[in-house]
Amino acid sequence: SLPLLPPPSLPPLPPLPPSSLPSLPPTSLPPLPPPSQSPLPPPSLPPLPPPSLPAFA
């Protein structure tokens, strides 16, 4: 019977420098209007027909 070995202790990952990520300026994205100004229309889905399954007694 082999003794159970503890899981290997992995060293913590070093923090990524901020320069590694591309810094996108906030002006690159258009400002999203509040949802109150652009109400979403109701979904135009037809009503689902009743399931044509036999009723089990």
A tleap script that builds the chain and sets N, CA, C and O, in Angstrom:
source leaprc.protein.ff14SB
mol = sequence {
  NSER LEU PRO LEU LEU PRO PRO PRO SER LEU
  PRO PRO LEU PRO PRO LEU PRO PRO SER SER
  LEU PRO SER LEU PRO PRO THR SER LEU PRO
  PRO LEU PRO PRO PRO SER GLN SER PRO LEU
  PRO PRO PRO SER LEU PRO PRO LEU PRO PRO
  PRO SER LEU PRO ALA PHE CALA
}
set mol.1.N position { 0.856 -1.204 0.000 }
set mol.1.CA position { 0.000 0.000 0.000 }
set mol.1.C position { 0.891 1.253 0.000 }
set mol.1.O position { 1.723 1.427 0.890 }
set mol.2.N position { 0.714 2.092 -0.970 }
set mol.2.CA position { 1.537 3.292 -1.056 }
set mol.2.C position { 0.940 4.381 -0.175 }
set mol.2.O position { -0.280 4.532 -0.111 }
set mol.3.N position { 1.797 5.139 0.507 }
set mol.3.CA position { 1.262 6.239 1.340 }
set mol.3.C position { 0.672 7.337 0.457 }
set mol.3.O position { 1.178 7.615 -0.630 }
set mol.4.N position { -0.392 7.947 0.937 }
set mol.4.CA position { -1.038 9.015 0.163 }
set mol.4.C position { -0.170 10.263 0.212 }
set mol.4.O position { 0.133 10.783 1.286 }
set mol.5.N position { 0.227 10.740 -0.970 }
set mol.5.CA position { 1.057 11.945 -1.014 }
set mol.5.C position { 0.163 13.181 -0.991 }
set mol.5.O position { -0.886 13.188 -1.635 }
set mol.6.N position { 0.549 14.214 -0.271 }
set mol.6.CA position { -0.253 15.458 -0.279 }
set mol.6.C position { -0.165 16.112 -1.656 }
set mol.6.O position { 0.801 15.878 -2.383 }
set mol.7.N position { -1.149 16.925 -2.027 }
set mol.7.CA position { -1.115 17.582 -3.339 }
set mol.7.C position { 0.096 18.502 -3.422 }
set mol.7.O position { 0.480 19.119 -2.429 }
set mol.8.N position { 0.694 18.594 -4.600 }
set mol.8.CA position { 1.873 19.469 -4.731 }
set mol.8.C position { 1.508 20.924 -4.494 }
set mol.8.O position { 0.483 21.416 -4.967 }
set mol.9.N position { 2.370 21.596 -3.750 }
set mol.9.CA position { 2.066 22.996 -3.442 }
set mol.9.C position { 2.575 23.876 -4.576 }
set mol.9.O position { 3.778 24.097 -4.716 }
set mol.10.N position { 1.650 24.369 -5.375 }
set mol.10.CA position { 2.041 25.210 -6.506 }
set mol.10.C position { 2.341 26.617 -6.004 }
set mol.10.O position { 1.621 27.143 -5.155 }
set mol.11.N position { 3.401 27.228 -6.525 }
set mol.11.CA position { 3.694 28.607 -6.111 }
set mol.11.C position { 2.627 29.552 -6.656 }
set mol.11.O position { 2.090 29.311 -7.737 }
set mol.12.N position { 2.313 30.616 -5.931 }
set mol.12.CA position { 1.284 31.562 -6.407 }
set mol.12.C position { 1.743 32.241 -7.692 }
set mol.12.O position { 2.926 32.530 -7.871 }
set mol.13.N position { 0.792 32.486 -8.573 }
set mol.13.CA position { 1.138 33.137 -9.840 }
set mol.13.C position { 1.480 34.604 -9.590 }
set mol.13.O position { 0.809 35.277 -8.808 }
set mol.14.N position { 2.513 35.094 -10.248 }
set mol.14.CA position { 2.856 36.515 -10.055 }
set mol.14.C position { 1.780 37.399 -10.675 }
set mol.14.O position { 1.192 37.029 -11.692 }
set mol.15.N position { 1.513 38.553 -10.086 }
set mol.15.CA position { 0.473 39.447 -10.634 }
set mol.15.C position { 0.895 39.968 -12.003 }
set mol.15.O position { 2.066 40.265 -12.237 }
set mol.16.N position { -0.074 40.074 -12.899 }
set mol.16.CA position { 0.227 40.573 -14.241 }
set mol.16.C position { 0.426 42.087 -14.191 }
set mol.16.O position { -0.335 42.796 -13.533 }
set mol.17.N position { 1.437 42.571 -14.880 }
set mol.17.CA position { 1.629 44.029 -14.903 }
set mol.17.C position { 0.500 44.688 -15.699 }
set mol.17.O position { -0.004 44.098 -16.655 }
set mol.18.N position { 0.102 45.889 -15.323 }
set mol.18.CA position { -0.994 46.574 -16.039 }
set mol.18.C position { -0.659 46.807 -17.507 }
set mol.18.O position { -1.559 46.935 -18.337 }
set mol.19.N position { 0.635 46.864 -17.835 }
set mol.19.CA position { 0.999 47.162 -19.225 }
set mol.19.C position { 0.697 45.989 -20.144 }
set mol.19.O position { 0.676 46.151 -21.365 }
set mol.20.N position { 0.460 44.794 -19.571 }
set mol.20.CA position { 0.212 43.629 -20.418 }
set mol.20.C position { -1.196 43.683 -21.015 }
set mol.20.O position { -1.453 43.093 -22.065 }
set mol.21.N position { -2.100 44.390 -20.344 }
set mol.21.CA position { -3.467 44.478 -20.857 }
set mol.21.C position { -3.641 45.789 -21.622 }
set mol.21.O position { -3.196 46.845 -21.174 }
set mol.22.N position { -4.300 45.705 -22.794 }
set mol.22.CA position { -4.515 46.951 -23.547 }
set mol.22.C position { -5.509 47.853 -22.821 }
set mol.22.O position { -6.616 47.431 -22.488 }
set mol.23.N position { -5.112 49.071 -22.584 }
set mol.23.CA position { -5.990 49.991 -21.856 }
set mol.23.C position { -6.890 50.722 -22.859 }
set mol.23.O position { -6.439 51.590 -23.605 }
set mol.24.N position { -8.146 50.354 -22.854 }
set mol.24.CA position { -9.089 50.988 -23.777 }
set mol.24.C position { -9.620 52.264 -23.144 }
set mol.24.O position { -10.054 52.258 -21.992 }
set mol.25.N position { -9.586 53.354 -23.895 }
set mol.25.CA position { -10.136 54.596 -23.330 }
set mol.25.C position { -11.651 54.486 -23.180 }
set mol.25.O position { -12.291 53.817 -23.991 }
set mol.26.N position { -12.230 55.109 -22.187 }
set mol.26.CA position { -13.692 54.995 -21.977 }
set mol.26.C position { -14.487 55.609 -23.117 }
set mol.26.O position { -15.669 55.308 -23.283 }
set mol.27.N position { -13.837 56.482 -23.919 }
set mol.27.CA position { -14.578 57.148 -24.997 }
set mol.27.C position { -14.729 56.235 -26.206 }
set mol.27.O position { -15.414 56.596 -27.163 }
set mol.28.N position { -14.095 55.039 -26.184 }
set mol.28.CA position { -14.191 54.159 -27.348 }
set mol.28.C position { -15.570 53.503 -27.424 }
set mol.28.O position { -16.025 53.111 -28.499 }
set mol.29.N position { -16.232 53.387 -26.261 }
set mol.29.CA position { -17.553 52.765 -26.260 }
set mol.29.C position { -18.629 53.840 -26.180 }
set mol.29.O position { -18.517 54.778 -25.390 }
set mol.30.N position { -19.675 53.706 -26.999 }
set mol.30.CA position { -20.756 54.710 -26.927 }
set mol.30.C position { -21.504 54.566 -25.611 }
set mol.30.O position { -21.689 53.449 -25.126 }
set mol.31.N position { -21.931 55.666 -25.032 }
set mol.31.CA position { -22.667 55.576 -23.757 }
set mol.31.C position { -24.011 54.893 -23.954 }
set mol.31.O position { -24.752 55.213 -24.884 }
set mol.32.N position { -24.314 53.962 -23.083 }
set mol.32.CA position { -25.588 53.246 -23.200 }
set mol.32.C position { -26.706 54.094 -22.592 }
set mol.32.O position { -26.579 54.578 -21.467 }
set mol.33.N position { -27.796 54.274 -23.332 }
set mol.33.CA position { -28.917 55.064 -22.773 }
set mol.33.C position { -29.594 54.278 -21.663 }
set mol.33.O position { -29.590 53.047 -21.688 }
set mol.34.N position { -30.169 54.962 -20.700 }
set mol.34.CA position { -30.880 54.245 -19.627 }
set mol.34.C position { -32.043 53.454 -20.206 }
set mol.34.O position { -32.613 53.860 -21.218 }
set mol.35.N position { -32.404 52.347 -19.594 }
set mol.35.CA position { -33.497 51.519 -20.140 }
set mol.35.C position { -34.844 52.231 -20.125 }
set mol.35.O position { -35.767 51.825 -20.832 }
set mol.36.N position { -34.967 53.296 -19.321 }
set mol.36.CA position { -36.253 53.985 -19.244 }
set mol.36.C position { -36.520 54.776 -20.525 }
set mol.36.O position { -37.674 55.016 -20.878 }
set mol.37.N position { -35.446 55.183 -21.226 }
set mol.37.CA position { -35.641 55.969 -22.450 }
set mol.37.C position { -35.870 55.069 -23.655 }
set mol.37.O position { -36.492 55.488 -24.631 }
set mol.38.N position { -35.375 53.838 -23.597 }
set mol.38.CA position { -35.554 52.930 -24.733 }
set mol.38.C position { -36.262 51.665 -24.261 }
set mol.38.O position { -35.617 50.640 -24.046 }
set mol.39.N position { -37.588 51.726 -24.097 }
set mol.39.CA position { -38.314 50.541 -23.628 }
set mol.39.C position { -38.282 49.448 -24.686 }
set mol.39.O position { -38.447 49.720 -25.876 }
set mol.40.N position { -38.072 48.236 -24.258 }
set mol.40.CA position { -38.045 47.126 -25.209 }
set mol.40.C position { -39.476 46.746 -25.587 }
set mol.40.O position { -40.349 46.662 -24.724 }
set mol.41.N position { -39.709 46.520 -26.874 }
set mol.41.CA position { -41.073 46.126 -27.283 }
set mol.41.C position { -41.389 44.736 -26.759 }
set mol.41.O position { -40.477 43.936 -26.549 }
set mol.42.N position { -42.655 44.437 -26.547 }
set mol.42.CA position { -43.013 43.094 -26.050 }
set mol.42.C position { -42.634 42.047 -27.087 }
set mol.42.O position { -42.722 42.320 -28.285 }
set mol.43.N position { -42.224 40.885 -26.676 }
set mol.43.CA position { -41.844 39.844 -27.644 }
set mol.43.C position { -43.031 39.443 -28.499 }
set mol.43.O position { -44.097 39.108 -27.983 }
set mol.44.N position { -42.837 39.480 -29.821 }
set mol.44.CA position { -43.951 39.148 -30.724 }
set mol.44.C position { -43.941 37.654 -31.000 }
set mol.44.O position { -43.741 37.217 -32.133 }
set mol.45.N position { -44.164 36.870 -29.933 }
set mol.45.CA position { -44.202 35.418 -30.101 }
set mol.45.C position { -45.652 34.954 -30.059 }
set mol.45.O position { -46.423 35.400 -29.210 }
set mol.46.N position { -46.021 34.070 -30.965 }
set mol.46.CA position { -47.418 33.576 -30.954 }
set mol.46.C position { -47.633 32.723 -29.705 }
set mol.46.O position { -46.698 32.091 -29.214 }
set mol.47.N position { -48.860 32.703 -29.194 }
set mol.47.CA position { -49.139 31.881 -27.996 }
set mol.47.C position { -48.905 30.417 -28.306 }
set mol.47.O position { -49.256 29.936 -29.384 }
set mol.48.N position { -48.318 29.717 -27.366 }
set mol.48.CA position { -48.039 28.294 -27.591 }
set mol.48.C position { -49.342 27.497 -27.525 }
set mol.48.O position { -50.139 27.676 -26.604 }
set mol.49.N position { -49.557 26.609 -28.513 }
set mol.49.CA position { -50.781 25.783 -28.479 }
set mol.49.C position { -50.689 24.772 -27.344 }
set mol.49.O position { -49.591 24.403 -26.928 }
set mol.50.N position { -51.822 24.328 -26.845 }
set mol.50.CA position { -51.790 23.340 -25.750 }
set mol.50.C position { -51.146 22.054 -26.249 }
set mol.50.O position { -51.352 21.667 -27.399 }
set mol.51.N position { -50.373 21.390 -25.407 }
set mol.51.CA position { -49.711 20.147 -25.845 }
set mol.51.C position { -50.735 19.071 -26.173 }
set mol.51.O position { -51.655 18.809 -25.399 }
set mol.52.N position { -50.555 18.451 -27.343 }
set mol.52.CA position { -51.520 17.412 -27.739 }
set mol.52.C position { -51.052 16.068 -27.208 }
set mol.52.O position { -50.732 15.156 -27.970 }
set mol.53.N position { -51.018 15.965 -25.884 }
set mol.53.CA position { -50.619 14.699 -25.265 }
set mol.53.C position { -51.845 14.056 -24.630 }
set mol.53.O position { -52.693 14.751 -24.072 }
set mol.54.N position { -51.941 12.748 -24.713 }
set mol.54.CA position { -53.108 12.076 -24.095 }
set mol.54.C position { -53.047 12.215 -22.577 }
set mol.54.O position { -51.986 12.088 -21.965 }
set mol.55.N position { -54.199 12.475 -21.993 }
set mol.55.CA position { -54.240 12.631 -20.528 }
set mol.55.C position { -54.172 11.248 -19.890 }
set mol.55.O position { -55.009 10.381 -20.143 }
set mol.56.N position { -53.161 11.069 -19.063 }
set mol.56.CA position { -53.027 9.777 -18.401 }
set mol.56.C position { -53.983 9.706 -17.221 }
set mol.56.O position { -54.010 10.603 -16.378 }
set mol.57.N position { -54.759 8.645 -17.165 }
set mol.57.CA position { -55.730 8.506 -16.075 }
set mol.57.C position { -54.992 8.181 -14.779 }
set mol.57.O position { -55.621 8.022 -13.733 }
savepdb mol mol.pdb
quit
